[in-house]
């Protein structure tokens, strides 16, 4: 088992990906999301200032829903 998500390269992903990460996540540093984003061929990264481990809930739920909807209904330019 790996110690964290950055110990290995992600498997190939055929579709677009939206990587969302809070910069105040106490479990995984923001560099983990940056590395994941770099390793995916067609990914976009959204780092939420002050966001914790589950930044898509609480105060950021509405902005996340809007961004995700734009991402899913467009060519990926969120």
HTML snippet that shows the backbone in 3Dmol.js (N, CA, C, O; Angstrom):
<script src="https://3Dmol.org/build/3Dmol-min.js"></script>
<div id="view" style="width:600px;height:400px;position:relative"></div>
<script>
const pdb = `
ATOM      1  N   UNK A   1       0.845  -1.180   0.000  1.00  0.00           N
ATOM      2  CA  UNK A   1       0.000   0.000   0.000  1.00  0.00           C
ATOM      3  C   UNK A   1       0.890   1.242   0.000  1.00  0.00           C
ATOM      4  O   UNK A   1       1.956   1.256   0.615  1.00  0.00           O
ATOM      5  N   UNK A   2       0.443   2.269  -0.689  1.00  0.00           N
ATOM      6  CA  UNK A   2       1.212   3.499  -0.794  1.00  0.00           C
ATOM      7  C   UNK A   2       0.959   4.407   0.409  1.00  0.00           C
ATOM      8  O   UNK A   2      -0.125   4.410   0.992  1.00  0.00           O
ATOM      9  N   UNK A   3       1.981   5.168   0.760  1.00  0.00           N
ATOM     10  CA  UNK A   3       1.868   6.083   1.898  1.00  0.00           C
ATOM     11  C   UNK A   3       0.957   7.263   1.580  1.00  0.00           C
ATOM     12  O   UNK A   3       0.258   7.758   2.464  1.00  0.00           O
ATOM     13  N   UNK A   4       0.957   7.713   0.349  1.00  0.00           N
ATOM     14  CA  UNK A   4       0.064   8.815  -0.039  1.00  0.00           C
ATOM     15  C   UNK A   4      -0.183   8.777  -1.541  1.00  0.00           C
ATOM     16  O   UNK A   4       0.382   7.942  -2.247  1.00  0.00           O
ATOM     17  N   UNK A   5      -1.010   9.660  -2.015  1.00  0.00           N
ATOM     18  CA  UNK A   5      -1.445   9.645  -3.411  1.00  0.00           C
ATOM     19  C   UNK A   5      -0.330   9.983  -4.393  1.00  0.00           C
ATOM     20  O   UNK A   5      -0.478   9.726  -5.587  1.00  0.00           O
ATOM     21  N   UNK A   6       0.760  10.541  -3.938  1.00  0.00           N
ATOM     22  CA  UNK A   6       1.817  10.940  -4.865  1.00  0.00           C
ATOM     23  C   UNK A   6       2.927   9.905  -4.972  1.00  0.00           C
ATOM     24  O   UNK A   6       3.934  10.151  -5.635  1.00  0.00           O
ATOM     25  N   UNK A   7       2.762   8.748  -4.331  1.00  0.00           N
ATOM     26  CA  UNK A   7       3.788   7.717  -4.384  1.00  0.00           C
ATOM     27  C   UNK A   7       3.847   6.989  -5.717  1.00  0.00           C
ATOM     28  O   UNK A   7       4.838   6.321  -6.016  1.00  0.00           O
ATOM     29  N   UNK A   8       2.816   7.108  -6.507  1.00  0.00           N
ATOM     30  CA  UNK A   8       2.788   6.428  -7.795  1.00  0.00           C
ATOM     31  C   UNK A   8       2.109   7.307  -8.827  1.00  0.00           C
ATOM     32  O   UNK A   8       1.400   8.257  -8.497  1.00  0.00           O
ATOM     33  N   UNK A   9       2.346   6.964 -10.089  1.00  0.00           N
ATOM     34  CA  UNK A   9       1.735   7.751 -11.163  1.00  0.00           C
ATOM     35  C   UNK A   9       0.295   7.298 -11.360  1.00  0.00           C
ATOM     36  O   UNK A   9      -0.007   6.110 -11.241  1.00  0.00           O
ATOM     37  N   UNK A  10      -0.603   8.249 -11.662  1.00  0.00           N
ATOM     38  CA  UNK A  10      -1.989   7.868 -11.914  1.00  0.00           C
ATOM     39  C   UNK A  10      -2.100   7.044 -13.189  1.00  0.00           C
ATOM     40  O   UNK A  10      -1.292   7.190 -14.106  1.00  0.00           O
ATOM     41  N   UNK A  11      -3.095   6.190 -13.238  1.00  0.00           N
ATOM     42  CA  UNK A  11      -3.352   5.417 -14.442  1.00  0.00           C
ATOM     43  C   UNK A  11      -3.882   6.354 -15.525  1.00  0.00           C
ATOM     44  O   UNK A  11      -4.459   7.398 -15.220  1.00  0.00           O
ATOM     45  N   UNK A  12      -3.686   5.983 -16.781  1.00  0.00           N
ATOM     46  CA  UNK A  12      -4.183   6.835 -17.864  1.00  0.00           C
ATOM     47  C   UNK A  12      -5.696   7.073 -17.755  1.00  0.00           C
ATOM     48  O   UNK A  12      -6.463   6.163 -17.441  1.00  0.00           O
ATOM     49  N   UNK A  13      -6.097   8.299 -18.018  1.00  0.00           N
ATOM     50  CA  UNK A  13      -7.505   8.677 -17.999  1.00  0.00           C
ATOM     51  C   UNK A  13      -7.831   9.232 -19.380  1.00  0.00           C
ATOM     52  O   UNK A  13      -7.135  10.110 -19.890  1.00  0.00           O
ATOM     53  N   UNK A  14      -8.896   8.709 -19.978  1.00  0.00           N
ATOM     54  CA  UNK A  14      -9.236   9.105 -21.340  1.00  0.00           C
ATOM     55  C   UNK A  14      -9.992  10.432 -21.395  1.00  0.00           C
ATOM     56  O   UNK A  14      -9.864  11.165 -22.375  1.00  0.00           O
ATOM     57  N   UNK A  15     -10.767  10.752 -20.376  1.00  0.00           N
ATOM     58  CA  UNK A  15     -11.603  11.950 -20.415  1.00  0.00           C
ATOM     59  C   UNK A  15     -10.994  13.124 -19.680  1.00  0.00           C
ATOM     60  O   UNK A  15      -9.936  13.023 -19.059  1.00  0.00           O
ATOM     61  N   UNK A  16     -11.699  14.243 -19.771  1.00  0.00           N
ATOM     62  CA  UNK A  16     -11.281  15.440 -19.050  1.00  0.00           C
ATOM     63  C   UNK A  16     -11.490  15.228 -17.551  1.00  0.00           C
ATOM     64  O   UNK A  16     -12.374  14.477 -17.138  1.00  0.00           O
ATOM     65  N   UNK A  17     -10.678  15.889 -16.753  1.00  0.00           N
ATOM     66  CA  UNK A  17     -10.783  15.788 -15.296  1.00  0.00           C
ATOM     67  C   UNK A  17     -10.728  17.174 -14.673  1.00  0.00           C
ATOM     68  O   UNK A  17      -9.982  18.044 -15.120  1.00  0.00           O
ATOM     69  N   UNK A  18     -11.526  17.361 -13.641  1.00  0.00           N
ATOM     70  CA  UNK A  18     -11.477  18.577 -12.845  1.00  0.00           C
ATOM     71  C   UNK A  18     -10.931  18.181 -11.478  1.00  0.00           C
ATOM     72  O   UNK A  18     -11.593  17.472 -10.720  1.00  0.00           O
ATOM     73  N   UNK A  19      -9.742  18.634 -11.171  1.00  0.00           N
ATOM     74  CA  UNK A  19      -9.098  18.338  -9.898  1.00  0.00           C
ATOM     75  C   UNK A  19      -9.389  19.508  -8.959  1.00  0.00           C
ATOM     76  O   UNK A  19      -9.059  20.654  -9.262  1.00  0.00           O
ATOM     77  N   UNK A  20     -10.010  19.209  -7.818  1.00  0.00           N
ATOM     78  CA  UNK A  20     -10.397  20.240  -6.853  1.00  0.00           C
ATOM     79  C   UNK A  20      -9.686  19.936  -5.538  1.00  0.00           C
ATOM     80  O   UNK A  20      -9.712  18.805  -5.053  1.00  0.00           O
ATOM     81  N   UNK A  21      -9.045  20.970  -4.961  1.00  0.00           N
ATOM     82  CA  UNK A  21      -8.283  20.760  -3.727  1.00  0.00           C
ATOM     83  C   UNK A  21      -8.286  22.045  -2.895  1.00  0.00           C
ATOM     84  O   UNK A  21      -8.154  23.144  -3.433  1.00  0.00           O
ATOM     85  N   UNK A  22      -8.434  21.895  -1.607  1.00  0.00           N
ATOM     86  CA  UNK A  22      -8.344  23.034  -0.707  1.00  0.00           C
ATOM     87  C   UNK A  22      -6.904  23.266  -0.285  1.00  0.00           C
ATOM     88  O   UNK A  22      -6.178  22.315   0.003  1.00  0.00           O
ATOM     89  N   UNK A  23      -6.488  24.522  -0.248  1.00  0.00           N
ATOM     90  CA  UNK A  23      -5.092  24.795   0.115  1.00  0.00           C
ATOM     91  C   UNK A  23      -4.834  24.694   1.615  1.00  0.00           C
ATOM     92  O   UNK A  23      -3.695  24.833   2.059  1.00  0.00           O
ATOM     93  N   UNK A  24      -5.889  24.453   2.399  1.00  0.00           N
ATOM     94  CA  UNK A  24      -5.729  24.268   3.846  1.00  0.00           C
ATOM     95  C   UNK A  24      -6.071  22.831   4.258  1.00  0.00           C
ATOM     96  O   UNK A  24      -6.432  22.581   5.408  1.00  0.00           O
ATOM     97  N   UNK A  25      -5.955  21.897   3.320  1.00  0.00           N
ATOM     98  CA  UNK A  25      -6.245  20.493   3.606  1.00  0.00           C
ATOM     99  C   UNK A  25      -5.229  19.974   4.618  1.00  0.00           C
ATOM    100  O   UNK A  25      -4.028  20.005   4.348  1.00  0.00           O
ATOM    101  N   UNK A  26      -5.694  19.488   5.801  1.00  0.00           N
ATOM    102  CA  UNK A  26      -4.765  19.010   6.823  1.00  0.00           C
ATOM    103  C   UNK A  26      -4.219  17.616   6.530  1.00  0.00           C
ATOM    104  O   UNK A  26      -3.269  17.180   7.180  1.00  0.00           O
ATOM    105  N   UNK A  27      -4.802  16.911   5.562  1.00  0.00           N
ATOM    106  CA  UNK A  27      -4.375  15.540   5.284  1.00  0.00           C
ATOM    107  C   UNK A  27      -3.412  15.430   4.104  1.00  0.00           C
ATOM    108  O   UNK A  27      -2.465  14.645   4.145  1.00  0.00           O
ATOM    109  N   UNK A  28      -3.650  16.206   3.063  1.00  0.00           N
ATOM    110  CA  UNK A  28      -2.811  16.140   1.868  1.00  0.00           C
ATOM    111  C   UNK A  28      -2.395  17.548   1.458  1.00  0.00           C
ATOM    112  O   UNK A  28      -3.240  18.437   1.357  1.00  0.00           O
ATOM    113  N   UNK A  29      -1.114  17.759   1.224  1.00  0.00           N
ATOM    114  CA  UNK A  29      -0.656  19.091   0.806  1.00  0.00           C
ATOM    115  C   UNK A  29      -1.148  19.407  -0.604  1.00  0.00           C
ATOM    116  O   UNK A  29      -1.414  18.501  -1.394  1.00  0.00           O
ATOM    117  N   UNK A  30      -1.264  20.668  -0.905  1.00  0.00           N
ATOM    118  CA  UNK A  30      -1.755  21.108  -2.210  1.00  0.00           C
ATOM    119  C   UNK A  30      -0.853  20.603  -3.335  1.00  0.00           C
ATOM    120  O   UNK A  30      -1.308  20.465  -4.470  1.00  0.00           O
ATOM    121  N   UNK A  31       0.390  20.333  -3.046  1.00  0.00           N
ATOM    122  CA  UNK A  31       1.292  19.810  -4.079  1.00  0.00           C
ATOM    123  C   UNK A  31       0.802  18.455  -4.590  1.00  0.00           C
ATOM    124  O   UNK A  31       1.094  18.093  -5.729  1.00  0.00           O
ATOM    125  N   UNK A  32       0.071  17.706  -3.780  1.00  0.00           N
ATOM    126  CA  UNK A  32      -0.488  16.431  -4.233  1.00  0.00           C
ATOM    127  C   UNK A  32      -1.455  16.656  -5.395  1.00  0.00           C
ATOM    128  O   UNK A  32      -1.411  15.929  -6.388  1.00  0.00           O
ATOM    129  N   UNK A  33      -2.318  17.645  -5.277  1.00  0.00           N
ATOM    130  CA  UNK A  33      -3.270  17.958  -6.342  1.00  0.00           C
ATOM    131  C   UNK A  33      -2.539  18.490  -7.566  1.00  0.00           C
ATOM    132  O   UNK A  33      -2.921  18.190  -8.697  1.00  0.00           O
ATOM    133  N   UNK A  34      -1.499  19.271  -7.351  1.00  0.00           N
ATOM    134  CA  UNK A  34      -0.728  19.813  -8.464  1.00  0.00           C
ATOM    135  C   UNK A  34      -0.043  18.692  -9.244  1.00  0.00           C
ATOM    136  O   UNK A  34      -0.008  18.718 -10.474  1.00  0.00           O
ATOM    137  N   UNK A  35       0.500  17.706  -8.524  1.00  0.00           N
ATOM    138  CA  UNK A  35       1.139  16.573  -9.177  1.00  0.00           C
ATOM    139  C   UNK A  35       0.116  15.723  -9.931  1.00  0.00           C
ATOM    140  O   UNK A  35       0.380  15.269 -11.044  1.00  0.00           O
ATOM    141  N   UNK A  36      -1.048  15.510  -9.323  1.00  0.00           N
ATOM    142  CA  UNK A  36      -2.106  14.764  -9.990  1.00  0.00           C
ATOM    143  C   UNK A  36      -2.526  15.482 -11.268  1.00  0.00           C
ATOM    144  O   UNK A  36      -2.667  14.854 -12.318  1.00  0.00           O
ATOM    145  N   UNK A  37      -2.724  16.778 -11.183  1.00  0.00           N
ATOM    146  CA  UNK A  37      -3.117  17.571 -12.336  1.00  0.00           C
ATOM    147  C   UNK A  37      -2.079  17.478 -13.451  1.00  0.00           C
ATOM    148  O   UNK A  37      -2.433  17.362 -14.624  1.00  0.00           O
ATOM    149  N   UNK A  38      -0.818  17.528 -13.091  1.00  0.00           N
ATOM    150  CA  UNK A  38       0.262  17.439 -14.070  1.00  0.00           C
ATOM    151  C   UNK A  38       0.280  16.073 -14.750  1.00  0.00           C
ATOM    152  O   UNK A  38       0.602  15.966 -15.933  1.00  0.00           O
ATOM    153  N   UNK A  39      -0.064  15.037 -14.002  1.00  0.00           N
ATOM    154  CA  UNK A  39      -0.026  13.686 -14.545  1.00  0.00           C
ATOM    155  C   UNK A  39      -1.220  13.301 -15.394  1.00  0.00           C
ATOM    156  O   UNK A  39      -1.210  12.241 -16.019  1.00  0.00           O
ATOM    157  N   UNK A  40      -2.237  14.125 -15.433  1.00  0.00           N
ATOM    158  CA  UNK A  40      -3.427  13.838 -16.234  1.00  0.00           C
ATOM    159  C   UNK A  40      -3.378  14.674 -17.508  1.00  0.00           C
ATOM    160  O   UNK A  40      -3.158  15.883 -17.442  1.00  0.00           O
ATOM    161  N   UNK A  41      -3.578  14.051 -18.660  1.00  0.00           N
ATOM    162  CA  UNK A  41      -3.381  14.762 -19.924  1.00  0.00           C
ATOM    163  C   UNK A  41      -4.371  15.894 -20.203  1.00  0.00           C
ATOM    164  O   UNK A  41      -4.014  16.862 -20.874  1.00  0.00           O
ATOM    165  N   UNK A  42      -5.586  15.796 -19.711  1.00  0.00           N
ATOM    166  CA  UNK A  42      -6.588  16.812 -20.021  1.00  0.00           C
ATOM    167  C   UNK A  42      -7.315  17.214 -18.737  1.00  0.00           C
ATOM    168  O   UNK A  42      -8.520  17.007 -18.595  1.00  0.00           O
ATOM    169  N   UNK A  43      -6.558  17.791 -17.811  1.00  0.00           N
ATOM    170  CA  UNK A  43      -7.112  18.134 -16.501  1.00  0.00           C
ATOM    171  C   UNK A  43      -7.029  19.633 -16.243  1.00  0.00           C
ATOM    172  O   UNK A  43      -6.177  20.342 -16.777  1.00  0.00           O
ATOM    173  N   UNK A  44      -7.946  20.076 -15.408  1.00  0.00           N
ATOM    174  CA  UNK A  44      -7.915  21.448 -14.909  1.00  0.00           C
ATOM    175  C   UNK A  44      -7.854  21.370 -13.395  1.00  0.00           C
ATOM    176  O   UNK A  44      -8.445  20.481 -12.782  1.00  0.00           O
ATOM    177  N   UNK A  45      -7.140  22.302 -12.803  1.00  0.00           N
ATOM    178  CA  UNK A  45      -6.960  22.330 -11.353  1.00  0.00           C
ATOM    179  C   UNK A  45      -7.645  23.559 -10.770  1.00  0.00           C
ATOM    180  O   UNK A  45      -7.453  24.677 -11.248  1.00  0.00           O
ATOM    181  N   UNK A  46      -8.442  23.339  -9.739  1.00  0.00           N
ATOM    182  CA  UNK A  46      -9.074  24.431  -8.996  1.00  0.00           C
ATOM    183  C   UNK A  46      -8.648  24.286  -7.550  1.00  0.00           C
ATOM    184  O   UNK A  46      -9.037  23.333  -6.876  1.00  0.00           O
ATOM    185  N   UNK A  47      -7.851  25.227  -7.070  1.00  0.00           N
ATOM    186  CA  UNK A  47      -7.407  25.243  -5.674  1.00  0.00           C
ATOM    187  C   UNK A  47      -8.233  26.290  -4.943  1.00  0.00           C
ATOM    188  O   UNK A  47      -8.230  27.467  -5.302  1.00  0.00           O
ATOM    189  N   UNK A  48      -8.937  25.843  -3.915  1.00  0.00           N
ATOM    190  CA  UNK A  48      -9.802  26.737  -3.153  1.00  0.00           C
ATOM    191  C   UNK A  48      -9.045  27.342  -1.990  1.00  0.00           C
ATOM    192  O   UNK A  48      -8.608  26.614  -1.099  1.00  0.00           O
ATOM    193  N   UNK A  49      -8.877  28.664  -1.972  1.00  0.00           N
ATOM    194  CA  UNK A  49      -8.210  29.323  -0.852  1.00  0.00           C
ATOM    195  C   UNK A  49      -8.977  29.063   0.452  1.00  0.00           C
ATOM    196  O   UNK A  49     -10.183  29.295   0.534  1.00  0.00           O
ATOM    197  N   UNK A  50      -8.269  28.589   1.444  1.00  0.00           N
ATOM    198  CA  UNK A  50      -8.866  28.314   2.747  1.00  0.00           C
ATOM    199  C   UNK A  50      -9.658  27.029   2.807  1.00  0.00           C
ATOM    200  O   UNK A  50     -10.204  26.693   3.858  1.00  0.00           O
ATOM    201  N   UNK A  51      -9.736  26.296   1.699  1.00  0.00           N
ATOM    202  CA  UNK A  51     -10.498  25.050   1.659  1.00  0.00           C
ATOM    203  C   UNK A  51      -9.793  23.939   2.399  1.00  0.00           C
ATOM    204  O   UNK A  51      -8.573  23.800   2.310  1.00  0.00           O
ATOM    205  N   UNK A  52     -10.553  23.151   3.126  1.00  0.00           N
ATOM    206  CA  UNK A  52     -10.002  22.031   3.876  1.00  0.00           C
ATOM    207  C   UNK A  52     -10.001  20.746   3.066  1.00  0.00           C
ATOM    208  O   UNK A  52      -9.848  20.770   1.844  1.00  0.00           O
ATOM    209  N   UNK A  53     -10.174  19.609   3.762  1.00  0.00           N
ATOM    210  CA  UNK A  53     -10.082  18.307   3.109  1.00  0.00           C
ATOM    211  C   UNK A  53     -11.245  18.047   2.147  1.00  0.00           C
ATOM    212  O   UNK A  53     -11.056  17.366   1.139  1.00  0.00           O
ATOM    213  N   UNK A  54     -12.403  18.556   2.423  1.00  0.00           N
ATOM    214  CA  UNK A  54     -13.574  18.405   1.536  1.00  0.00           C
ATOM    215  C   UNK A  54     -14.069  19.796   1.151  1.00  0.00           C
ATOM    216  O   UNK A  54     -15.128  20.226   1.605  1.00  0.00           O
ATOM    217  N   UNK A  55     -13.304  20.501   0.313  1.00  0.00           N
ATOM    218  CA  UNK A  55     -13.612  21.908   0.064  1.00  0.00           C
ATOM    219  C   UNK A  55     -14.865  22.148  -0.764  1.00  0.00           C
ATOM    220  O   UNK A  55     -15.274  23.297  -0.926  1.00  0.00           O
ATOM    221  N   UNK A  56     -15.485  21.101  -1.291  1.00  0.00           N
ATOM    222  CA  UNK A  56     -16.665  21.309  -2.134  1.00  0.00           C
ATOM    223  C   UNK A  56     -17.950  21.396  -1.324  1.00  0.00           C
ATOM    224  O   UNK A  56     -19.029  21.559  -1.894  1.00  0.00           O
ATOM    225  N   UNK A  57     -17.851  21.289  -0.010  1.00  0.00           N
ATOM    226  CA  UNK A  57     -19.011  21.388   0.856  1.00  0.00           C
ATOM    227  C   UNK A  57     -18.984  22.713   1.617  1.00  0.00           C
ATOM    228  O   UNK A  57     -18.004  23.454   1.539  1.00  0.00           O
ATOM    229  N   UNK A  58     -20.033  23.007   2.338  1.00  0.00           N
ATOM    230  CA  UNK A  58     -20.066  24.218   3.156  1.00  0.00           C
ATOM    231  C   UNK A  58     -20.093  25.467   2.314  1.00  0.00           C
ATOM    232  O   UNK A  58     -20.846  25.554   1.344  1.00  0.00           O
ATOM    233  N   UNK A  59     -19.270  26.443   2.681  1.00  0.00           N
ATOM    234  CA  UNK A  59     -19.249  27.741   2.012  1.00  0.00           C
ATOM    235  C   UNK A  59     -18.905  27.658   0.522  1.00  0.00           C
ATOM    236  O   UNK A  59     -19.303  28.522  -0.259  1.00  0.00           O
ATOM    237  N   UNK A  60     -18.171  26.625   0.135  1.00  0.00           N
ATOM    238  CA  UNK A  60     -17.734  26.514  -1.259  1.00  0.00           C
ATOM    239  C   UNK A  60     -18.648  25.645  -2.113  1.00  0.00           C
ATOM    240  O   UNK A  60     -18.359  25.431  -3.290  1.00  0.00           O
ATOM    241  N   UNK A  61     -19.744  25.138  -1.550  1.00  0.00           N
ATOM    242  CA  UNK A  61     -20.629  24.243  -2.302  1.00  0.00           C
ATOM    243  C   UNK A  61     -21.198  24.912  -3.555  1.00  0.00           C
ATOM    244  O   UNK A  61     -21.189  24.312  -4.630  1.00  0.00           O
ATOM    245  N   UNK A  62     -21.686  26.127  -3.431  1.00  0.00           N
ATOM    246  CA  UNK A  62     -22.282  26.811  -4.583  1.00  0.00           C
ATOM    247  C   UNK A  62     -21.234  27.165  -5.640  1.00  0.00           C
ATOM    248  O   UNK A  62     -21.455  26.888  -6.819  1.00  0.00           O
ATOM    249  N   UNK A  63     -20.098  27.767  -5.260  1.00  0.00           N
ATOM    250  CA  UNK A  63     -19.077  28.035  -6.286  1.00  0.00           C
ATOM    251  C   UNK A  63     -18.589  26.756  -6.966  1.00  0.00           C
ATOM    252  O   UNK A  63     -18.331  26.747  -8.170  1.00  0.00           O
ATOM    253  N   UNK A  64     -18.465  25.671  -6.186  1.00  0.00           N
ATOM    254  CA  UNK A  64     -18.042  24.403  -6.793  1.00  0.00           C
ATOM    255  C   UNK A  64     -19.095  23.908  -7.786  1.00  0.00           C
ATOM    256  O   UNK A  64     -18.753  23.496  -8.894  1.00  0.00           O
ATOM    257  N   UNK A  65     -20.366  23.944  -7.400  1.00  0.00           N
ATOM    258  CA  UNK A  65     -21.432  23.479  -8.286  1.00  0.00           C
ATOM    259  C   UNK A  65     -21.432  24.275  -9.590  1.00  0.00           C
ATOM    260  O   UNK A  65     -21.607  23.699 -10.664  1.00  0.00           O
ATOM    261  N   UNK A  66     -21.240  25.572  -9.509  1.00  0.00           N
ATOM    262  CA  UNK A  66     -21.215  26.413 -10.707  1.00  0.00           C
ATOM    263  C   UNK A  66     -20.019  26.073 -11.595  1.00  0.00           C
ATOM    264  O   UNK A  66     -20.154  25.957 -12.813  1.00  0.00           O
ATOM    265  N   UNK A  67     -18.854  25.917 -10.978  1.00  0.00           N
ATOM    266  CA  UNK A  67     -17.650  25.566 -11.740  1.00  0.00           C
ATOM    267  C   UNK A  67     -17.797  24.185 -12.372  1.00  0.00           C
ATOM    268  O   UNK A  67     -17.480  24.002 -13.548  1.00  0.00           O
ATOM    269  N   UNK A  68     -18.270  23.224 -11.604  1.00  0.00           N
ATOM    270  CA  UNK A  68     -18.423  21.867 -12.118  1.00  0.00           C
ATOM    271  C   UNK A  68     -19.420  21.837 -13.278  1.00  0.00           C
ATOM    272  O   UNK A  68     -19.190  21.148 -14.272  1.00  0.00           O
ATOM    273  N   UNK A  69     -20.511  22.569 -13.160  1.00  0.00           N
ATOM    274  CA  UNK A  69     -21.500  22.617 -14.236  1.00  0.00           C
ATOM    275  C   UNK A  69     -20.905  23.233 -15.500  1.00  0.00           C
ATOM    276  O   UNK A  69     -21.126  22.731 -16.602  1.00  0.00           O
ATOM    277  N   UNK A  70     -20.148  24.323 -15.340  1.00  0.00           N
ATOM    278  CA  UNK A  70     -19.480  24.931 -16.504  1.00  0.00           C
ATOM    279  C   UNK A  70     -18.497  23.945 -17.120  1.00  0.00           C
ATOM    280  O   UNK A  70     -18.421  23.819 -18.343  1.00  0.00           O
ATOM    281  N   UNK A  71     -17.749  23.252 -16.282  1.00  0.00           N
ATOM    282  CA  UNK A  71     -16.757  22.280 -16.759  1.00  0.00           C
ATOM    283  C   UNK A  71     -17.442  21.154 -17.536  1.00  0.00           C
ATOM    284  O   UNK A  71     -16.989  20.772 -18.615  1.00  0.00           O
ATOM    285  N   UNK A  72     -18.528  20.630 -16.984  1.00  0.00           N
ATOM    286  CA  UNK A  72     -19.203  19.480 -17.589  1.00  0.00           C
ATOM    287  C   UNK A  72     -20.000  19.832 -18.841  1.00  0.00           C
ATOM    288  O   UNK A  72     -20.259  18.957 -19.667  1.00  0.00           O
ATOM    289  N   UNK A  73     -20.392  21.084 -18.996  1.00  0.00           N
ATOM    290  CA  UNK A  73     -21.211  21.464 -20.144  1.00  0.00           C
ATOM    291  C   UNK A  73     -20.438  22.242 -21.204  1.00  0.00           C
ATOM    292  O   UNK A  73     -21.026  22.756 -22.155  1.00  0.00           O
ATOM    293  N   UNK A  74     -19.125  22.327 -21.037  1.00  0.00           N
ATOM    294  CA  UNK A  74     -18.320  23.086 -21.996  1.00  0.00           C
ATOM    295  C   UNK A  74     -17.226  22.182 -22.568  1.00  0.00           C
ATOM    296  O   UNK A  74     -17.229  20.966 -22.377  1.00  0.00           O
ATOM    297  N   UNK A  75     -16.311  22.810 -23.263  1.00  0.00           N
ATOM    298  CA  UNK A  75     -15.172  22.072 -23.806  1.00  0.00           C
ATOM    299  C   UNK A  75     -14.066  21.892 -22.772  1.00  0.00           C
ATOM    300  O   UNK A  75     -12.976  21.422 -23.100  1.00  0.00           O
ATOM    301  N   UNK A  76     -14.348  22.267 -21.518  1.00  0.00           N
ATOM    302  CA  UNK A  76     -13.375  22.105 -20.442  1.00  0.00           C
ATOM    303  C   UNK A  76     -12.801  23.395 -19.939  1.00  0.00           C
ATOM    304  O   UNK A  76     -12.082  23.389 -18.940  1.00  0.00           O
ATOM    305  N   UNK A  77     -13.083  24.498 -20.580  1.00  0.00           N
ATOM    306  CA  UNK A  77     -12.555  25.790 -20.146  1.00  0.00           C
ATOM    307  C   UNK A  77     -13.417  26.299 -19.002  1.00  0.00           C
ATOM    308  O   UNK A  77     -14.404  26.999 -19.228  1.00  0.00           O
ATOM    309  N   UNK A  78     -13.045  25.949 -17.765  1.00  0.00           N
ATOM    310  CA  UNK A  78     -13.827  26.348 -16.585  1.00  0.00           C
ATOM    311  C   UNK A  78     -13.426  27.702 -16.071  1.00  0.00           C
ATOM    312  O   UNK A  78     -13.989  28.179 -15.085  1.00  0.00           O
TER     313      UNK A  78
END
`;
const viewer = $3Dmol.createViewer("view");
viewer.addModel(pdb, "pdb");
viewer.setStyle({}, {cartoon: {color: "spectrum"}});
viewer.zoomTo();
viewer.render();
</script>
